[in-house]
Structure formats: structure tokens, C-alpha cells
Amino acid sequence: MERVVRLEIGQWWADRTANELRRAGKTVRIEPKAMDVLMVLAARAGQVVGREELLAAVWPGVVVGDEALTQCIIKLRRALGDDLRSPTYIETISKRGYRLIAPVRQGGELAAAPARRRLPLRALAAVALFALAAAAGYAIHQAARPVAARSTLEVMSETPAAYLTLTVLPFESMGDGGEQAYLARGISNDLMTDLSRLPGLRLIAASRTAPDSAAKARYLVSGSVQHEPGTLRINIRLIDTASNQQLWSERYERPYGDLFKVQDEITRKLTEVLPGKLTDAVRQRRAKPYTRSLEAYDDFLRGQALFLVRRSEDNEEARGYYRKALALDPNFARAYAGLAMTYAMDYRLRPTGGSSPALARASELAETARQIDPGIAEVYWALAFVDAQGRRHRQAIDSLQKAIKLNPSYADAYALMGGIYTYIGQPAKSIPLLRTAMRLNPDGGHLYFLLLGRAYLFEDDAEQALINLRQASLRNAADLETRLYLAAALIATEDRPDAEWEADQIRTLDPGFELHRWLESYPLTSARESESLQRLLAQAGL
């Protein structure tokens, strides 16, 4: 049995090898990432450790959302018996990070428990990307389904020579902690959306942690954002990847209230300096801002960040931010679309069975967004998302087709359509759509890995399912759906002990979890897939 050095933290002994906390005969097992967070905090006991520093140390080279770190802190506090309001172990430092305030000292040696057997990864996971997708419903008419799949894939097969190709890397946040990350993401995402509306330009997204994914694009835009009280600083560069020449760079230092003007200037300048196929008329067709209210825009971005966590409390908080944005600008179509999605997600997070007032409200709000501005691809995505939750799949696919027509590089639309095909029992059609989405946008959270892993599971490729579902769980350990499919994939690979461990984690996340109740609002309508999922999860003890 391996000998390991133990670390005393307050009244607990921490065994990093076994991922266990021990005190007075009591043993609490915690997830490896939570233990890693605890070790980083213990190494800097008494000092504030920023969220960005923790993310970089615990998830090196991996793009994860802030929710992954938040969940680790929650689990550590629960395991340590700590109180958020009057902590004795982990203190939250507002807008900065966390500090371990319990005493820490090296202990002697203790015997490490045998490590749990884990199935080794035998293939590389696909690069990460962000999207939200859920859907399923009544079977689509046989003649209609191939048309939907062909039309989206045909868009991607157009001759590359007909386009200039450009990648916008996610902008870096230069501020302390993670508070400004949402602003940097919002500015780079809006720039991509603005540029994607220009005919003759094809946007290929790339990850800052996987810059080689940008090699397919001829031109590369990168930048950084820093927001200090009253001041906004943006540095931006345009590079020709064929020659490695910097074609243009600029440093903007303006009052924060000039954010929209700066965004307009950046888009205009890029259309001016990009060579070749962008005509003079096209150069003047810059995308209009979604709102002229800076405060509304800020609230919208905060709502977007919270919505991605997919927990009831965060969903409620996101709804509050979308409402604040609409109070400031009642014609903010994307804020209406975001508000609609919180109601659709509420239907999923709080299943009641039967018809849902929340889902009906989501439909009304999404339609309002469309009436305000029918020229925004994200509005049609929201319509599709809501229809998918209500199992109105023909309407959802129609809306996604419109979104792709407005923005042929819209990765989220391909991903959502991939989710729909899985739910209606055609996972083989899902996989190429999801691969297209990942090719367009490899920099995101856990959801695309979940969608791809789910499709592989129902295609009876349990090994590839497990690879992708592990990546999804790594990026968002709090997502119940990911845990369920991971448990099912582990059973499919005959790893019952780890599947049962995942089942325990599901009960920790939702102590009252009942599979039949969860399925009532889950849009899986393929009888074969539903029976397969229930059979696998029953073997895991769910």
C-alpha cells in the first residue's frame, strides 16, 4: 500500500492520493478537482487566491466556466462542514477569489486507500466548444428530415475560395479575478457576430488554449480587455496567418461609456483593412448594435454567464438580469430571447409533468424577440430552443435553418440541430452536425461534449461516448444530465463501481432524484433510446 504525506487543515486530515478528508473516525470522499482546489488554497493558506489563478492551476490548458470552480468550493464547504456566512475554512473575497483561513501544517504519514479503478482514456477528446442544446419531440415526417440535414451541411460545403476566412480569438481579460471575464467574452463574441453578417466573410472560431485550430483561417484577430473604474482599454491585432505579418493593431483607451462606439470603430476598421473580396458596399454594412444602452448590455452579458450554469438559483438570477436589461431598453430583442430561455430552462430544472406555464411564457417571449428584430440569428436560436423543450421539432428545425441562413458560421445552430436528431432517435445524423459545430467553435463549455457523448452512446459506441462525457463532466461537474449519461456509459463499458459512484454524485446533487420524474420533462421521445437509458441507469442503481 502506497505511503503518502498527510496535510492537516483545521480539524481535518487531507489525503490527496485517496481524495479523502478524515477526522475522528469520519471519512469524507471528495472529487479529485475539489481536492486539487483545496491543495492550491492550502499551499497559499492565509492569502487570497484569484479565481483565474485557481482555474489555471486546477484546469491547465482546459476551457471551463466559472461554475466548475464554484461547484468545487460548494462541495469543499459541504465536506468540511463550513458555513458560507461565518466561515472557519474557506473565505470568499468579493470580486477577487478565495482564502483558506484554517491553520495548515504538514503531518506524518498514513496509508493511502487503494485508488478507484478508472477506465483509461485511449483516444483524444474533441476540442471544447460552447453551446446550449436540448430538444426532442414527435417524429418528423420522413421526407422532411433529409432536407433539414442536407440544407445545413450544404452550407458548410461551399467552395472555400468564395470566402475570406477569419478567426476571432477569445479576448483576454486583464482585470483581477473573474469579474471582468464576462465583458471580454461578450466583446469578442459580439465582434464575431457583427463580422459574420458580412457576405464574403467566413468566421472560424478558435480556442485560445488550442490556437492551432485557427490555422484554417487566413486572418486572425486577437485582443485584450481591461475595465477600470470609468475607463475601458482594448488592445486589438489583425494578423495574416499565411505570412505571419501584423496587418493592423490599435490600442483604445476611452471612457467606459464609449464601449459601443469602440466596437463600431473596430468592426469598421477591420472591414477596411481586410483585403480582397469584401466590396465597398459590404464594408459599409456593419452589424448594428443590439442596444444603445450600455447598462442594458452589461446586464445582458451577466445574464448570459449565469444562464450557462444550468442550476435553478443561477437561472433565477439570470432572469433578473435580463429583466433589468429590458427595463433599460424595452426593444432589446436578445434580452427578450434570453428571458425566454430562462423560462424554458425552468421547465427542465423544475419538472411538474403535463403542460407548463413556464414553457408557454417562454414561447410568448421568444416570439416577442422575433417581432422586435427578425434579422438576428440568436433570436431564431432561442425560438428553436423553446420549441425543442416543448417537443415541437419541425418548428425548431425551421427556426434553426433561418438562423443558419442569417449566419452560416453559427455553431450553436448546428449543435442544437444535432441534439434534436439524437432525441428523435437518429444519433447518426447528430454526429456530423456536432462535429461541424465543433469545427466552427472549439472554445466553449461542457454542453457540446455532452451532446456528442450522448449521440455516441445511442450509436452503441460506448468508448467514444465515455471520452466525451468525461470531458463534459470535467468542465461542469454540477450538470445532472452529464452525470446521468456518464453513469450510463460506464455501465455500457462494464465499469459498474464507477457507475455506482456517479449515481452517488447524482444523489448528492439532487437528494430527491427520481429518474421517471426527470424523464417527464426531458425531451427524449425515441422509445428505443428511452428504454436503453433507463435499463443502463437501473444497473447503476438509479
N, C-alpha and C positions, 0 to 999 in steps of 0.2 A: 504494500500500500504506500502511495506517494506521501512524502513528508512535506508540509508547506508551512510557511511562516504565517502566524495569525496576527491580525490587527485588531486592537481594542478601540472601539468607538463608543464613547459613553459607557453604557452598561452592556453593550453587545460585543461579541467576538465575530469578526467578519472573516469568512473563509472564501477567498476569491476563487480557488480551484473548484470547490463544490457549489459555488454560488449560494451560500447559506449564511444566515445570521443565527447566532446561538447565544442563549442567555438562560442561566439557571435551569438547565434541563430542557429548555424550549428551543426548537429549531424551526426557522422560517426560511423557506427556499424562495429566492427571487430570480428574476430573469437575468441572463448574462449582461445585457445592456444596462440594466438598472445597477448591477454591481459595478460595472465599469464607471458609471456616473459617480457612484459613491466613492470609488477609489480615486478618481480625479479630484473630487472635493476634499477627500481625506489628505491627499498629498499637499493641498493648499489650505489646510484647516485654519480657520480664522480669517481667511482672505476671501474677497469677492471674486468669484469665477464667472465671467460673462457667458451668456447663452451661446454666442457664436464660438467661443473658445471650447465650451463643452461639446457642441455639435462637431467641431473639427477633431477633437480628441477621441470621442467615442464612436463617431461615424466617419472615419477618414476616407476621403475620396468618394463618398456616397451622398447623394442629394436627398435629404429628409426634411420634413416640415417641422416647425417648432412644436407641433403636437407630440412628436415622438419623445422629445426631451421632457415636455410637460408630463406625459404619462409616466415616464421613469421616476420623476420627482414624486408624483402622487403615490406610486407603488412603494417607493422607499419610505415615505412618511407613514403609509399604512403598515408596512413591515416593522418599522422602528417604533410604532405607537406614538408618533409625533403629532403635535397639534399645530395646524396652519396659523391660527390666531395667536398662540403663545408657544412658539417652537422651542424645543430644547436640543434639537439636532440640526435641522436644515432651515435656514432663514432665507426668505425671498427678499431680494434687494430690488425695489421697484425700478424698472427701466434699465437695470444693469445685469442682474444674474442671480446667483445663489451663493450662500456661505454656510459652511459646516461649522457650527458653533459648539458642538460637543467636543470634549477632550479626546485626543487621539494619541495612542502610543503603540509601539511595536511590542508584540507578545512573544511567547515561546513558540514551540512547535506543536502541532496537533495533526492527527491522522486525517487525511482528506478522504471523504467518501468517494467511492468509485464514480467516475463521470458517467452521466447518462449516455447511452449509445445514440448517436445521431447519424443519420444517413449522409455519407459524404456527397458533396456536390461534384458531379462528374462532367458538368458542362458549364460554360459561362452563361450567366443570366443576360438577358437582353438589356441594353442601356435604358435608364429610367426615363419616365415622362409623365407629365401631369395631365389628368383629365378626370372628369366625373362621368360615370356611366352607370345606368341601371335601366333595365327595360325588359318587357316581355308581354305577351298577350295572345289574343286569339290568332290562329294560324292565318298567314297572309295567303291570298289566292296564288296558286302555283305560277300562273303567268306573270304575276306582278313581281315576285321575288327576284328572278334573274335580272329584270330590268333595273331594279334598285341597285343590285350589286354591280352590274355592268357599268351603269352610269357613273358611279363613284370611282370605280377603278379606271375607267376610261380617261377620267380627268388626269390621273396620275401618269398615264402612258403617253401623253402628248410629247412631241419631239422636244427634247431639252434645248435644242438650238433656237427654238422660238422664244426663249426667255433669257433675261438676265437672272442669275441666281444669287441670292444674298442671304446671309445668316446674321441674325442679331443675337449676340451672346447675352445671357442674363447680366444685367448691370450689377456691379459690386456695390454693396452698402458700406460706406466708410465711417458710419457712426458707431458709437459704443453699443454693444449688446445687439439684441434682435429687434428693437423697436422700429428701426428705420428700414428693415428688410422689406416690409410690405410696399414701401414707397419705391424702392429701387426696382422691385419686381413689376410694380404697376407701370412705371415709366417705360421699361424695356418692352413689356407686353403691349402697351398702347402703341409704341413705335412700330412693332411688328404688325399690329392690326392696321395702322394707318398705311404702311407701305404695301401690305397685302392687297389693298384695294386698287393698286395701280396696275393697269393692264401692261403686259410685257415684263412683269417682275414676278419671279417665283421665290417665295420665302422658304428656307430650310432651317428649322430650329436646331440648336445645338446646346450641349451641356458645357458649362464652364469646367466641370470635373472630367469631361470627355471631349476635349477640344478637337480631337481628330475627326469627330463626327461632322465638323464644319468643313472638312476638306472637299466635300462635293460642291460647295458653293464657291462661285468665283470671287465674291466680295464678302468681307467680314466687317461687321460693326461691333465695337465693344465700348464699354464706358463704365463710369463710376458715379455715384450719387452721395452727396453729403448734405444733410439738413441740420443747420444750427439755428438757434432762435432768430427768426426773421430773415435768414439767409439760406439760399439754395446754391450749391455748387455742383455742376455737372461737367465731367470730362468725357469727351467722345472722340472716337477714331474710326476711320474707314480705311481698310487695307485690301489691296488686290492680292489674293492668295496665290495667283499664278506667278507673280514677280516678287511677292513679299514687300512691295512698296506701300508706304503710307500715303494714300491719296489726299487725305484731309484729316485734320484734327482741330478741335476747338475746346476752349475752356469757358464755361458760362458761370459767372458769379452774379446773381441777381437777387432782388427781394423775393422771398418765398411766394408772394402773391403773383409773381410773373411766371409761375410754372407753366401755364397753358401757352403763353407767348413763346417761352423757350422751346416747348415741344413743337410748336408750329415752325419755329425757325430751324430746328434740327431736321424735321421732315422736308421742309423746303430746300434746305441746303443739300441734303442727300439726293433729292431728285435733280438738283442742278449739277452735282459733280459726278453722278453715276453716268458712265458713257454709253453710247450706242443706241439701244433700241427704244429708249423712253423718249417719245416725241415731245415737242414743245407743249402741245395741248395736254398731254398726260402729265407733264411736270407741274401743271397748274391745278391738277385735280387732286389736291391733298385732302385726306380724310378730315372731315370736320370733327371738332371735339364733341364728346357725348354730353358734356355740360359745361357751362361757363362759370359755375360756382366751384371755387377751389375747396371750400369746406365740404360741399356735397361729394366732390371727387374723393377727398380724403376719407370720408365716412364710407363711401362705396368700397374703397380698397380694404378698409378694415373689415367690412362685412364679408368680402370675398375670402380673406385669410381665415376668418372664423368658420365660414361655411364648409371649408375643406376638411375640418377636423372630424365632422360626422358624428358628433355627440349632441344629445338633446340640449344641454346647457349652452354649448357653443352655438348651436343652431338658433337658439332663442336670442343670444347676444348679437349674432349676425343680423337677425331680423330687425333688432333695434337700430343697428347702424344703417341698414337700408331705409328704414322709415325716417331716420334723421336726414339722410340724403334727399329723400323725396320732399320732406318739409322745406328744405332749402331750395330745391328745384323740382317742382311737380311734373316737369316734362322730361325728366331723366329716365329714358327708356331702359337703359341697362340696370338701373336701380330697381325698376319695376320687375324686370326679369329676375334679378337676384332675390327680391322679396318672394316672387312666385316659387322659386326653387326651395326656399326655406319651408314653405308650406308643403310642397311635395315631399321634401325630406322628412318633415314632421309625420307625415303619413307612414313613412317607413320606420322611423325611430320609435313611434308610439302606436303600434298596430292596435286597431279596435275591431277589425273584421267588418265586412259589409261595406256600405257606402261611407265615404269620408267627407265631412265638411271641409277639412283641410285641403283635400285634393280638389274639390270644387272651387275653393278660393284660389288655389294655385292656378287653375285654368283661367279664371277671370283676370288675374293679374298678368299672366303671360300674354293674354290676348290684348290687354291694355298696352303692354310694351310694344306689341306689333303694330297697333294702331298709331302709336306715337311716332315710331320710326321703323317702317318696314324694310329699310335698307341696311340693317345691322345684322350680321351673321349670328352674333351671340344671342340675339332675340329669338331667332328660329331654333337655335340650340335649346334655349330654355323651354320653348313650346314643345320640342321633341322630348325633353327630359320629363316634363309634366305628363305628356301623353303616354310616355313609356311607363311611368308609375301607374297610370290608370289603365294600362294594357290596351291602349289604342294605337296599335303598332303601324297600321297603314298611315295614319296621320303623322306619327313620329317620323317615319321614313320620308314622307313628303317634305316635312319641315327640314330634315337634315339635307335633303337634296337642294333645297333653296339656300341653306347656309353654305354648302359647298360651292354653289354657283356664285354666291357673293364673294367667297373666299376659298379658292381651290386649295389653299395650303392650310386649311383649318383642321388641325389634327384631332381636336376634340369631337368633331362631327364624325370622322371615320371611326373613332373609338366607340362612341355611343351606338353607332350602327352595328359595330361588331358585337357589342353587348346584347343588342336586340336579337341578332341571329342565334346567339348562344341560347337565349331564353326560349326561343320558339323551336329549339331542337335542331338547329343547323350549325353546330360549332365549327364545322369545316369551312363555312363561309366567314366565320368571325375572324379566324386566324390571319388571313391576308389583309383584312381591313385593319386589324390591330397592329400588324407589322408596318403597314403604311403610316398609321398614326405615329408609331414609334420612330419611324424614319424621319417624319416631319418635325417631331418634337420629342427628342430624347431626354429632356430635362424637366422632370416633374416628380410627383409623389408616388404613392403606392398603388393608385387605382388601376393604372394600365397593366401592372404586373398581376393584379388580382384578375382582371378581365382575361388576360392571356392564359393564366394558370387555370382558370375556370373552364375556358374553351378546351384546353388540352386534357383536362380531367374527363370531360364528357366525350372527348375523342379517344378515350382509353389510352392515352399516353401519360401515365402517372408520373414518369420520371421528369418530363418537361413541365408537367403541372407543378410538381414539388419544387423545382428550381425557381419558377416564377412566383409561386405563393410564398416561399421563404423570403424572397426579395420584398414582396408586398408587406409581409409581417415585420421585416426589419425596419421598414420605413414608417409603419403605423401599427404599433403593437396593440393599439386600443380598438382597432376596427373589428367588430364582431364577425362580419361576413368573411373577412380574410381568415380569421381563426377557424371558422366552420369549414371552409374549403380546405384549409391546411390539414385539419384533422381527418377529413375525408381522403385526401391524397395520401396521408401517412398510412391509413388503413389499406388503401389500394396498393401500397408498396410493402405491405405486411410488416409495418412498424407500429404494432399496437401500443407498446409502452409510451412512445412519444405522442401517439394519437390521444391516449388517455390523459397525458399531461396537458395537451392542448384543450381537451374537454374541461379540465380543472380551471384553466385560464379563462375559458368562456364563462364558467360559473362565477369566477371572481369578477369579471366584467359585468355580468348580469346575473345576480344570485337567483332570480326568479325565472331564468331562461327555460322556455318550453319550445321545442322545435316546431310542433304543429301550430302553435300560436304565431311564431316568427314567419312561417310559410304563408300564413293567411294574407299578409300584405306584401309578400315577396313575389315579384312578377315573373316567376318561373312557371310556364304553362305547359311545357313538354312533359307529358305523363312519364315517359321513359326516363328522362333526366331527374324528375322529381323523385321517382321511386329509387333510382340509383343513389341519389344523395341521401335519402332517408335510410336506405339499407347500410351504406357506409358509416353514417354517423351513429346509427344504432350500435354498431360494433365498437365504436369509440365510447359508448356509454351515454349518448345523448338522445 
